[in-house]
Amino acid sequence: MLLSVAVVAAGLVRIAAQRPVAHAAGVLVDSAPRQTDPVDPTPLRHGDYLLQPLADFTIEARVLSREDYRFDEGASLSPTDLALGWGRMSDSAVIDKLDIRQSVRFFTWHWRDAQALAPAEVVRSATNLHAIPADAAIARALARVRVGEIVELRGRLVEASRADGWHWRSSLSRDDSGAGACELMLVEAIERR
């Protein structure tokens, strides 16, 4: 009996920790991501991977969706994807009109009824970010990120390669969409609010 109560309590705590954060209408993040040439372009060893820095990158955004991966080719490097929005894509008045989904490393969106933004603005104001935790503390923080939270991630956009020839390269543009348009980011610092 006591074990059953403990299991139910643990499950309720986990559900509460994953519950989306609600916000009133209004733009929550008005700044676009900041990308600059890498201060240190020296390749980094990250487990079985070699990471080539392509740009230093800071993004403050609202978490639109998240998806965790365990079994795909990149899961050991990037176990979490975050769909992130800034500008009008951080506004509940817009987000509440969208169906947002993540699957197989893609982020998709569809209007439920009337279109609230031009597709080009959605593309420029949202991204699917493949998060590479720099260390165990960052991995734990990323695992606790909730839909609706505002996060600030600092680190580097990278190209990852492995000795067997596998590779994965970050986009360096906020105007692209489709395959190859996601950011592959070594997350070195995270703030959640």
Secondary structure, 3 states (H helix, E strand, C coil): CHHHHHHHHHHHHHHHHHCCCCCCCCCCCCCCCEEECCCCCCCEEECCEEEEEEEEEEEEEEEEEEEECCCCCCCCCCCEEEEEECHHHHCHHHHCCEEEEEECCEEEEEECCCCCCCHHHHHHCEEEEEEEECCHHHHHHHHCCCCCCEEEEEEEEEEEEECCCCEEECCCCCCCCCCCCCEEEEEEEEEEC
